[in-house]
Amino acid sequence: MDNSSEEMKMTYSAVVAKDGKPVVAVRFERGKDYAEALLPDCSVRSSNGFNEEEIAALEFYLKHNKKDIGARAKAITGIQNFFGD
């Protein structure tokens, strides 16, 4: 089944510590498909239903929107200057 025409949703966490470093968990969902990534490294760590080309596009999106997503995550936590400029 081709889900590529379904609406994709992105959600993200507040800034949390992982291995002593600040990270933001990002999740993309499209129907039953999902892809999960962490900022600031911008790599998809787990997925189901997305092909390699789609995962590459999601990683590209994350790399080019890292500052904006990080700023929104900081607003949730109220913590500033985790990801720098």
N, C-alpha and C positions, 0 to 999 in steps of 0.2 A: 504494500500500500504506500502510495506517495503522499506524504504529509507536508510537502514543501509549500503548498498553497495555504496551509493553516496559519493562523496568527501566532507569532512567536512572542513570548513574554520573557522579560529579564527581571530577576530579583537579585538583591544583594544584601549582605549582612552589614551590621555595624563593624567598626574596626575591632578586631580581636587579636590576641597574641597567639602565635604559633611558633614553637621553638624559640621563644624570646623575641620574635620579630612581629611587627604589625602586619596583618593581612586582612583582606576583605574577600569573603566567599561570594562568588557570582554564579547564578544558575540561570540557564536559558531553558525554556520549556516550549514545546510545540506539540500540542496534543499529548500523546504518551511519550514522545521523545524528550530527552533531556541532555544537557551538557553542563558540567560543573567545572569551574575554574577558580583560581586564586589570584588576586592582585597582591603584590605588584608584578609577579612573574608572567601573568597573562597567558598561561598555557592551560588548555583543557586537560583536566586530570581524570575525568571519567565521563562517559557518555553512552547513550543508547539511542539508536535511530538516526543519528547524524552521520553522513558520509565524510570522508577525509577532506573533500573540497569545502564542505560546510563548516567543518571544524576549523580549517585554516581561515575561513572568512570570519568566524567568531573570534579567533585569536587576533586577527588583524583589527577587528572592531575594538577589542579590549585594549590593545596597544595604543590605538589612536584616541581612546576615550578614557584612559586610565586616570588622568587628572580629574576629570569631571565625576567619574564614578567614585573615586577616592574622596573627593570633596563632599559628595552626597552622603557617603558612609560616615565621614567625620561628623557631619551634621547630626547624624543619628546618635553617635556616641558622645558628641560634644568635645572631642579631643582634636586638637589642631596640630599641624606640622608633622604628621606621621610620614607622608609620602614626599615631602619637599616639592621643589619646583622643577 
